[in-house]
């Protein structure tokens, strides 16, 4: 009987470097939401890839930032936890970056004994000369890392990264049942699908003031009936989310429903409501309710 390998592969990096795109490419499912805005990922999301003799538990974490309020502090707790259980660390950068926004994290990365793969992303936007200069710079900055130039969006070199990860995994039985692709429940992905559309369709502070809670998820034979509440911090934000005669909210619902039907492979009926939940981003009790506080 051949050996079985299993382990945790944790992906870290600054905001907007393509971590979620990489995660989805590695897992083969859209688990992490993707937008061009910073702080799109708020939680630590597991994506599980199973083979006959391996199980890889990929973990997409929030982008590294300097926290400005309690929600962001909780987000950085998820990043810290990525160092605690990793068998392999994937540090993702893009052409032109100099290092993590938090110097303490970067120092920790330099000193870690965990295998580090540095993925230089978006190489399709650079020249060969620029790429070679960047590889040289990162070899000096992070001598303990193996460097892979990639394009997560175009899947360039991603299979090679996956193969190297398998080589680095320790021998171990699987951590999760072999039919699992994530540790998150269905309601989490409903919330994220809705939040992705809000990030895409609204400007300025609105997307960052929003949290989504799914109050009802009823799965029938041919249809899933969902009722979700969009939480905002101010009455004025509620009006912006709803829009003139409800048009903006209707657009969010229609586009989220399309993604959810593709994700669940079933017809979805989605009802959306908007409520004011004042200053939830700075309220410990509310943050725990939404799954942010690990303490």
HELIX and SHEET records of a PDB file:
HELIX    1   1 UNK A   19  UNK A   27  1                                   9    
HELIX    2   2 UNK A   70  UNK A   84  1                                  15    
HELIX    3   3 UNK A  103  UNK A  111  1                                   9    
HELIX    4   4 UNK A  123  UNK A  125  5                                   3    
HELIX    5   5 UNK A  128  UNK A  141  1                                  14    
HELIX    6   6 UNK A  158  UNK A  168  1                                  11    
HELIX    7   7 UNK A  186  UNK A  201  1                                  16    
HELIX    8   8 UNK A  206  UNK A  209  5                                   4    
HELIX    9   9 UNK A  235  UNK A  242  1                                   8    
HELIX   10  10 UNK A  244  UNK A  246  5                                   3    
HELIX   11  11 UNK A  247  UNK A  264  1                                  18    
HELIX   12  12 UNK A  280  UNK A  282  5                                   3    
HELIX   13  13 UNK A  284  UNK A  289  1                                   6    
SHEET    1   A 6 UNK A  45  UNK A  51  0                                        
SHEET    2   A 6 UNK A  54  UNK A  60 -1                                        
SHEET    3   A 6 UNK A   5  UNK A  13  1                                        
SHEET    4   A 6 UNK A  88  UNK A  94  1                                        
SHEET    5   A 6 UNK A 115  UNK A 121  1                                        
SHEET    6   A 6 UNK A 145  UNK A 149  1                                        
SHEET    1   B 3 UNK A 211  UNK A 219  0                                        
SHEET    2   B 3 UNK A 223  UNK A 232 -1                                        
SHEET    3   B 3 UNK A 267  UNK A 276  1                                        
END                                                                             
